[in-house]
């Protein structure tokens, strides 16, 4: 027998206040990770090009 008490449905899972907050946090974390990896790889490439005999220049 279904209950007509409106408060009984309040106990069921309610959506989060801001459903995009988790997605935004995950995207921001991913972008930060990619940015730091890009900076690391870029600095490695730059260091290797500086240490090569021709200065990293192609002819």
ZIVEN-V930741 format. One record per backbone hydrogen bond with DSSP energy under -1.0 kcal/mol. NH is the residue of the N-H (numbers start at 1). CO is the residue of the C=O. If there is no record, write none. Layout:
nh,co
NH,CO
NH,CO
//
This chain:
nh,co
8,5
21,18
24,20
25,21
26,22
27,23
28,24
29,25
30,26
31,27
32,28
33,29
34,30
35,31
36,32
37,33
38,34
39,35
40,36
41,37
42,38
43,39
44,40
45,41
46,42
47,43
48,44
49,45
50,46
51,47
55,52
57,54
//
